């Protein structure tokens, strides 16, 4: 039976081997850099695969009406539509509009939440990008009383 010290030592060796084999590069390969670098909501949606955008009652965005601290604003996005490829959360007036991108399949319940930094009051978008390239969105205004990024 191994003691705790031997188990930690073996774990460190395995982590080192994975790192030297380039394992972290595989994890980063799934990130869509162009979408996260986009400055506008439309550019980020296009970079994530959207061809056309339309407002929809089937997509919901949740968040506070007034955020006391822009450094930690709880946001959520959900939809019950079938055929969703990505679910995005975007903040219009942030330096980079895209806050989060969730990859979705029909086996996954498309209901996600996260926390974001907001430098100022802004519209917040939930965008469901469908398998056929349509982007369905909903928006909500969130007022920030204390700045989070750059404020």
Backbone as CSV, one residue per row, in Angstrom:
resi,resn,N_x,N_y,N_z,CA_x,CA_y,CA_z,C_x,C_y,C_z
1,UNK,0.845,-1.175,0.000,0.000,0.000,0.000,0.892,1.240,0.000
2,UNK,0.571,2.203,-0.886,1.356,3.427,-0.991,0.933,4.424,0.080
3,UNK,1.920,5.153,0.562,1.558,6.234,1.475,1.329,7.506,0.657
4,UNK,0.916,8.536,1.318,0.553,9.787,0.650,1.736,10.386,-0.105
5,UNK,2.907,10.360,0.476,4.088,10.953,-0.151,4.420,10.243,-1.466
6,UNK,4.362,8.929,-1.503,4.659,8.181,-2.729,3.620,8.457,-3.815
7,UNK,2.359,8.579,-3.417,1.301,8.873,-4.378,1.495,10.260,-4.995
8,UNK,1.815,11.257,-4.183,2.058,12.601,-4.696,3.272,12.635,-5.618
9,UNK,4.315,11.872,-5.262,5.524,11.815,-6.084,5.206,11.217,-7.454
10,UNK,4.430,10.138,-7.474,4.058,9.520,-8.745,3.166,10.444,-9.572
11,UNK,2.276,11.164,-8.919,1.404,12.111,-9.625,2.224,13.216,-10.269
12,UNK,3.237,13.709,-9.572,4.103,14.750,-10.116,4.878,14.238,-11.330
13,UNK,5.322,12.997,-11.269,6.044,12.401,-12.401,5.121,12.291,-13.619
14,UNK,3.895,11.831,-13.418,2.936,11.697,-14.525,2.621,13.077,-15.111
15,UNK,2.407,14.080,-14.261,2.131,15.445,-14.739,3.308,15.975,-15.541
16,UNK,4.514,15.720,-15.100,5.703,16.153,-15.828,5.810,15.487,-17.190
17,UNK,5.519,14.193,-17.250,5.558,13.476,-18.528,4.509,14.019,-19.498
18,UNK,3.303,14.281,-18.996,2.257,14.839,-19.856,2.637,16.212,-20.370
19,UNK,3.221,17.041,-19.505,3.632,18.385,-19.914,4.742,18.326,-20.949
20,UNK,5.701,17.422,-20.759,6.808,17.316,-21.713,6.358,16.723,-23.045
21,UNK,5.268,15.966,-23.030,4.746,15.373,-24.266,3.885,16.356,-25.045
22,UNK,3.670,17.552,-24.500,2.892,18.557,-25.206,1.415,18.506,-24.915
23,UNK,0.997,17.882,-23.828,-0.423,17.766,-23.497,-1.121,19.116,-23.376
24,UNK,-0.540,20.155,-22.762,-1.247,21.437,-22.664,-1.575,22.054,-24.022
25,UNK,-0.784,21.761,-25.049,-1.066,22.288,-26.377,-2.362,21.712,-26.935
26,UNK,-2.683,20.454,-26.600,-3.929,19.858,-27.072,-5.126,20.539,-26.421
27,UNK,-5.013,20.887,-25.177,-6.112,21.545,-24.477,-6.353,22.938,-25.045
28,UNK,-5.329,23.635,-25.456,-5.481,24.976,-25.986,-5.935,24.992,-27.437
29,UNK,-5.856,23.876,-28.129,-6.205,23.833,-29.541,-7.684,24.093,-29.775
30,UNK,-8.530,23.844,-28.790,-9.966,24.003,-28.957,-10.423,25.450,-28.786
31,UNK,-9.556,26.363,-28.405,-9.935,27.749,-28.172,-10.014,28.485,-29.510
32,UNK,-11.127,29.212,-29.733,-11.314,29.997,-30.935,-10.766,31.398,-30.663
33,UNK,-9.496,31.616,-30.949,-8.825,32.877,-30.625,-9.459,34.065,-31.329
34,UNK,-9.863,33.903,-32.573,-10.465,35.015,-33.317,-11.754,35.494,-32.660
35,UNK,-12.552,34.566,-32.162,-13.812,34.950,-31.509,-13.541,35.692,-30.210
36,UNK,-12.577,35.235,-29.434,-12.283,35.888,-28.159,-11.553,37.222,-28.345
37,UNK,-10.902,37.428,-29.479,-10.224,38.693,-29.746,-11.139,39.736,-30.395
38,UNK,-12.324,39.328,-30.844,-13.243,40.236,-31.539,-13.697,41.366,-30.623
39,UNK,-13.824,42.547,-31.187,-14.187,43.737,-30.411,-15.694,43.970,-30.350
40,UNK,-16.461,43.464,-31.332,-17.906,43.684,-31.350,-18.650,42.361,-31.218
41,UNK,-19.909,42.454,-30.836,-20.754,41.269,-30.686,-20.908,40.556,-32.033
42,UNK,-21.138,41.314,-33.098,-21.322,40.713,-34.420,-20.056,40.013,-34.906
43,UNK,-18.897,40.637,-34.704,-17.635,40.027,-35.136,-17.351,38.741,-34.364
44,UNK,-17.631,38.742,-33.063,-17.405,37.546,-32.250,-18.337,36.416,-32.686
45,UNK,-19.588,36.745,-32.968,-20.541,35.718,-33.420,-20.111,35.148,-34.773
46,UNK,-19.672,36.017,-35.689,-19.206,35.535,-36.996,-17.987,34.622,-36.849
47,UNK,-17.058,35.009,-35.983,-15.857,34.196,-35.775,-16.197,32.846,-35.136
48,UNK,-17.310,32.785,-34.408,-17.733,31.525,-33.790,-18.568,30.666,-34.730
49,UNK,-18.857,31.166,-35.936,-19.556,30.360,-36.927,-20.938,30.836,-37.311
50,UNK,-21.361,32.015,-36.859,-22.690,32.523,-37.198,-22.703,33.100,-38.602
51,UNK,-23.772,32.807,-39.336,-23.939,33.371,-40.682,-24.979,34.483,-40.681
52,UNK,-26.044,34.312,-39.916,-27.081,35.340,-39.813,-27.550,35.405,-38.368
53,UNK,-27.949,36.611,-37.925,-28.359,36.786,-36.533,-29.809,37.253,-36.468
54,UNK,-30.557,36.690,-35.496,-31.952,37.082,-35.292,-32.296,36.955,-33.819
55,UNK,-33.104,37.885,-33.323,-33.547,37.818,-31.934,-34.527,36.663,-31.772
56,UNK,-34.495,36.007,-30.607,-35.354,34.846,-30.376,-35.821,34.797,-28.932
57,UNK,-37.076,34.425,-28.748,-37.636,34.234,-27.403,-37.196,32.895,-26.814
58,UNK,-36.612,32.017,-27.639,-36.184,30.695,-27.182,-34.811,30.705,-26.524
59,UNK,-34.127,31.838,-26.568,-32.815,31.993,-25.926,-33.010,32.960,-24.768
60,UNK,-32.458,32.607,-23.599,-32.600,33.490,-22.435,-31.241,33.859,-21.873
61,UNK,-31.163,35.081,-21.378,-29.967,35.586,-20.704,-30.384,35.987,-19.296
62,UNK,-29.571,35.609,-18.324,-29.856,35.996,-16.947,-28.685,36.778,-16.389
63,UNK,-28.997,37.701,-15.517,-27.992,38.532,-14.872,-28.702,39.562,-14.018
64,UNK,-27.973,40.244,-13.170,-28.607,41.238,-12.315,-28.982,42.495,-13.116
65,UNK,-30.020,43.190,-12.682,-30.352,44.478,-13.299,-29.279,45.507,-12.957
66,UNK,-28.807,45.451,-11.708,-27.742,46.345,-11.248,-26.650,45.495,-10.604
67,UNK,-25.433,45.608,-11.118,-24.287,44.884,-10.559,-23.544,45.835,-9.632
68,UNK,-23.455,45.469,-8.363,-22.771,46.318,-7.385,-21.274,46.406,-7.649
69,UNK,-20.695,45.328,-8.173,-19.263,45.279,-8.424,-19.036,44.704,-9.821
70,UNK,-18.505,45.512,-10.733,-18.281,45.057,-12.099,-17.198,44.009,-12.243
71,UNK,-16.433,43.763,-11.189,-15.365,42.761,-11.261,-15.914,41.343,-11.245
72,UNK,-17.119,41.157,-10.692,-17.708,39.810,-10.595,-19.211,39.907,-10.849
73,UNK,-19.602,39.813,-12.104,-21.011,39.899,-12.468,-21.493,38.499,-12.875
74,UNK,-22.471,37.928,-12.154,-22.979,36.596,-12.525,-23.881,36.689,-13.755
75,UNK,-23.575,35.893,-14.769,-24.343,35.871,-16.008,-24.676,34.426,-16.370
76,UNK,-25.807,34.234,-17.023,-26.205,32.897,-17.441,-26.875,32.946,-18.801
77,UNK,-26.802,31.848,-19.531,-27.439,31.720,-20.839,-28.026,30.330,-20.949
78,UNK,-29.204,30.248,-21.576,-29.818,28.932,-21.750,-30.745,28.932,-22.955
79,UNK,-30.992,27.745,-23.455,-31.963,27.528,-24.520,-32.377,26.064,-24.496
80,UNK,-33.589,25.804,-24.959,-34.057,24.417,-25.051,-34.161,23.980,-26.505
81,UNK,-33.653,24.778,-27.412,-33.708,24.461,-28.841,-32.809,23.272,-29.183
82,UNK,-33.242,22.388,-30.077,-32.358,21.320,-30.546,-31.437,21.841,-31.644
83,UNK,-30.293,21.231,-31.811,-29.371,21.594,-32.883,-28.481,22.776,-32.564
84,UNK,-28.225,23.041,-31.287,-27.339,24.142,-30.904,-25.892,23.641,-30.930
85,UNK,-25.017,24.405,-31.575,-23.596,24.047,-31.666,-22.777,24.770,-30.592
86,UNK,-23.031,26.081,-30.402,-22.331,26.882,-29.407,-23.331,27.781,-28.695
87,UNK,-23.072,28.028,-27.428,-23.837,29.010,-26.669,-22.829,30.033,-26.157
88,UNK,-23.017,31.297,-26.537,-22.068,32.354,-26.219,-22.667,33.336,-25.228
89,UNK,-21.821,33.902,-24.380,-22.197,35.014,-23.521,-21.267,36.165,-23.878
90,UNK,-21.866,37.333,-24.229,-21.080,38.469,-24.677,-21.500,39.743,-23.952
91,UNK,-20.528,40.621,-23.716,-20.767,41.930,-23.110,-20.359,42.969,-24.150
92,UNK,-21.332,43.756,-24.587,-21.138,44.671,-25.717,-20.019,45.690,-25.510
93,UNK,-19.907,46.306,-24.342,-18.947,47.385,-24.140,-17.633,46.945,-23.499
94,UNK,-17.383,45.650,-23.391,-16.095,45.172,-22.895,-15.037,45.312,-23.994
95,UNK,-13.757,45.414,-23.637,-12.702,45.497,-24.662,-12.737,44.318,-25.637
96,UNK,-13.023,43.129,-25.146,-13.273,41.956,-25.982,-14.684,41.501,-25.650
97,UNK,-15.552,41.471,-26.650,-16.981,41.244,-26.413,-17.290,39.847,-25.872
98,UNK,-16.609,38.827,-26.373,-16.926,37.447,-25.990,-16.388,37.137,-24.597
99,UNK,-17.293,36.736,-23.704,-16.922,36.393,-22.329,-16.761,34.882,-22.193
100,UNK,-17.696,34.121,-22.763,-17.654,32.663,-22.626,-18.253,32.005,-23.859
101,UNK,-17.679,30.865,-24.248,-18.208,30.060,-25.349,-18.329,28.619,-24.861
102,UNK,-19.545,28.093,-24.926,-19.803,26.725,-24.493,-20.142,25.881,-25.718
103,UNK,-19.437,24.772,-25.899,-19.727,23.848,-26.986,-20.851,22.924,-26.541
104,UNK,-21.876,22.790,-27.379,-23.092,22.074,-27.004,-23.366,20.960,-27.999
105,UNK,-23.872,19.845,-27.502,-24.417,18.779,-28.339,-25.843,18.520,-27.855
106,UNK,-26.575,17.672,-28.573,-27.944,17.352,-28.148,-27.953,16.574,-26.833
107,UNK,-26.826,15.999,-26.448,-26.748,15.256,-25.188,-26.519,16.172,-23.990
108,UNK,-26.262,17.463,-24.248,-25.959,18.420,-23.189,-27.131,19.375,-23.016
109,UNK,-27.516,19.624,-21.769,-28.533,20.630,-21.470,-27.878,22.003,-21.622
110,UNK,-28.352,22.793,-22.556,-27.739,24.094,-22.849,-28.188,25.131,-21.824
111,UNK,-27.617,25.038,-20.632,-27.932,25.950,-19.537,-26.631,26.180,-18.768
112,UNK,-26.003,27.342,-18.978,-24.691,27.604,-18.415,-24.688,28.922,-17.654
113,UNK,-23.815,29.007,-16.667,-23.636,30.273,-15.949,-22.155,30.477,-15.674
114,UNK,-21.785,31.744,-15.554,-20.395,32.096,-15.302,-20.364,33.467,-14.638
115,UNK,-19.195,33.954,-14.365,-19.019,35.303,-13.827,-18.099,36.055,-14.790
116,UNK,-18.414,37.326,-14.994,-17.650,38.130,-15.951,-17.274,39.464,-15.346
117,UNK,-16.228,40.061,-15.900,-15.853,41.433,-15.545,-16.538,42.375,-16.518
118,UNK,-17.086,43.456,-15.972,-17.702,44.488,-16.800,-17.167,45.837,-16.347
119,UNK,-16.590,46.600,-17.268,-16.021,47.888,-16.934,-17.048,48.994,-16.815
120,UNK,-18.212,48.797,-17.439,-19.256,49.813,-17.427,-20.605,49.172,-17.734
121,UNK,-21.667,49.929,-17.533,-23.004,49.435,-17.856,-23.055,49.100,-19.342
122,UNK,-23.749,47.991,-19.662,-23.725,47.513,-21.035,-24.856,46.530,-21.280
123,UNK,-25.153,46.304,-22.558,-26.044,45.209,-22.927,-25.243,43.919,-22.897
124,UNK,-25.877,42.860,-22.379,-25.261,41.541,-22.301,-26.076,40.617,-23.201
125,UNK,-25.397,39.815,-24.004,-26.059,38.960,-24.986,-25.823,37.488,-24.691
126,UNK,-26.864,36.681,-24.935,-26.740,35.232,-25.023,-27.004,34.892,-26.482
127,UNK,-26.082,34.185,-27.111,-26.220,33.851,-28.528,-26.099,32.345,-28.689
128,UNK,-27.138,31.746,-29.275,-27.124,30.311,-29.580,-26.804,30.166,-31.060
129,UNK,-25.660,29.581,-31.365,-25.282,29.344,-32.757,-25.718,27.925,-33.111
130,UNK,-26.579,27.844,-34.103,-27.168,26.569,-34.499,-26.246,25.831,-35.475
131,UNK,-26.515,24.543,-35.667,-25.706,23.736,-36.586,-25.764,24.259,-38.018
132,UNK,-26.867,24.923,-38.407,-26.996,25.432,-39.773,-26.414,26.845,-39.942
133,UNK,-25.803,27.406,-38.883,-25.159,28.707,-38.983,-26.008,29.876,-38.512
134,UNK,-27.292,29.648,-38.231,-28.119,30.737,-37.698,-27.662,31.061,-36.283
135,UNK,-27.739,32.328,-35.919,-27.411,32.756,-34.559,-28.657,33.411,-33.974
136,UNK,-29.181,32.830,-32.915,-30.368,33.347,-32.247,-29.918,33.983,-30.941
137,UNK,-30.385,35.196,-30.641,-29.864,35.909,-29.490,-30.959,36.537,-28.641
138,UNK,-30.565,36.825,-27.417,-31.384,37.581,-26.468,-30.440,38.541,-25.766
139,UNK,-30.962,39.690,-25.312,-30.091,40.633,-24.628,-30.765,41.193,-23.393
140,UNK,-29.930,41.684,-22.489,-30.381,42.273,-21.234,-29.396,43.376,-20.880
141,UNK,-29.916,44.492,-20.371,-29.042,45.564,-19.930,-28.654,45.332,-18.478
142,UNK,-27.355,45.443,-18.190,-26.840,45.322,-16.824,-26.137,46.629,-16.499
143,UNK,-26.586,47.265,-15.420,-25.970,48.522,-14.984,-24.902,48.198,-13.942
144,UNK,-23.725,48.773,-14.106,-22.606,48.537,-13.205,-22.374,49.804,-12.381
145,UNK,-22.324,49.630,-11.047,-22.111,50.797,-10.177,-20.648,50.987,-9.817
146,UNK,-19.849,49.920,-9.801,-18.428,49.988,-9.493,-17.683,49.227,-10.589
147,UNK,-16.783,49.894,-11.330,-16.124,49.303,-12.493,-15.304,48.073,-12.178
148,UNK,-15.199,47.175,-13.170,-14.465,45.926,-12.985,-13.214,45.867,-13.828
149,UNK,-13.321,46.067,-15.147,-12.136,45.996,-15.998,-11.895,47.370,-16.591
150,UNK,-10.794,47.939,-16.266,-10.423,49.228,-16.779,-11.118,50.398,-16.076
151,UNK,-11.849,50.121,-14.986,-12.590,51.196,-14.365,-12.354,51.371,-12.936
